[in-house]
Amino acid sequence: MENTLIITDENFQEVMAQPGKIAIDVWAEWCGPCKRSTPVFFEIAETMESENFKFAKLDAQNQRVAAQAMKVMNLPTFVLFKDGQLIKKWAGADIGRLRKELDEFNKL
């Protein structure tokens, strides 16, 4: 999705310092469950993304410093930050949970 930020090792600190909310999908090309959750993540981003709520992708295989900084152990992992502070992090491709967590985060 064109509006989704791509997090790299180089821009990680800058992205995390931005004000507002950011939802991050940490994935890898070889991850089957990631391939199932990514289209849903993009679908939700299209309806929720705003000036104060950004969506981002982080390729854990190729951006290892950023993935390690977020202590990612399993894929996919979803990470929610508000004003640079970690709000919630969870792993797994549970689409129902993804929708619920993002909806609740959007209301903060």
C-alpha positions in Angstrom: 0.0 0.0 0.0 1.4 3.3 -1.0 0.6 5.2 2.2 2.2 2.5 4.4 5.6 3.5 5.8 8.5 1.1 5.3 10.7 0.9 8.4 14.4 0.2 7.9 17.3 -0.1 10.2 18.3 3.4 9.1 14.9 5.2 9.6 13.7 3.2 12.7 14.6 5.9 15.3 13.1 8.7 13.2 9.8 6.8 12.7 9.5 5.9 16.4 10.1 9.6 17.3 7.1 10.8 15.3 4.1 12.0 17.3 0.8 10.2 17.0 -0.1 6.5 16.7 1.7 3.9 14.5 0.8 0.3 13.9 3.7 -1.9 12.7 3.4 -5.2 10.9 6.7 -7.1 11.4 6.9 -9.8 8.7 9.3 -11.8 6.5 9.0 -13.1 2.9 9.2 -16.8 4.0 6.5 -16.5 6.6 3.3 -18.2 5.6 1.1 -16.6 8.3 2.5 -13.2 7.4 1.1 -13.7 3.9 -2.3 -14.3 5.3 -2.3 -11.3 7.7 -0.7 -8.7 5.4 -3.8 -8.1 3.1 -6.0 -7.6 6.2 -3.4 -5.2 7.7 -3.5 -3.2 4.4 -7.3 -3.3 4.3 -7.6 -1.9 7.9 -4.9 0.7 7.1 -7.0 2.0 4.2 -10.0 2.7 6.5 -8.1 3.9 9.6 -5.0 5.7 8.4 -5.0 9.4 9.1 -2.6 12.2 9.9 -2.4 11.0 13.5 -2.5 7.2 12.8 0.1 5.7 10.6 0.7 2.1 9.4 4.1 0.6 8.8 5.8 -2.6 7.6 9.1 -4.0 8.9 10.8 -6.8 7.1 12.4 -8.6 10.0 14.7 -10.7 7.8 16.3 -7.7 6.1 16.0 -5.1 8.9 17.3 -7.0 11.8 18.5 -4.1 13.9 15.0 -2.6 14.0 13.4 -6.0 14.6 15.8 -6.7 17.5 15.1 -3.2 18.9 11.4 -4.2 19.2 12.4 -7.6 20.6 10.5 -9.5 17.9 10.7 -13.2 18.5 7.9 -14.6 16.3 6.3 -13.7 13.0 4.1 -12.0 12.3 4.3 -9.6 15.2 2.2 -6.5 15.5 3.5 -3.5 17.5 1.5 -0.4 18.5 3.2 2.8 19.5 1.7 6.1 20.6 3.9 9.2 20.8 7.0 6.9 20.8 5.8 4.7 23.6 5.1 1.0 23.2 1.3 0.4 23.8 1.0 -3.2 22.9 2.8 -6.0 21.1 1.6 -9.5 20.1 2.5 -12.3 17.7 0.4 -14.4 15.5 -1.8 -14.1 12.4 -5.2 -14.1 14.3 -7.2 -11.8 12.0 -10.0 -11.3 14.5 -7.5 -10.2 17.1 -5.7 -7.9 14.6 -9.0 -6.2 13.8 -10.0 -5.9 17.5 -6.6 -4.5 18.7 -6.4 -2.0 15.9 -10.0 -0.8 16.4 -9.3 -0.3 20.2 -6.0 1.4 19.4 -7.7 3.7 17.0 -10.0 4.9 19.9 -7.1 5.9 22.2 
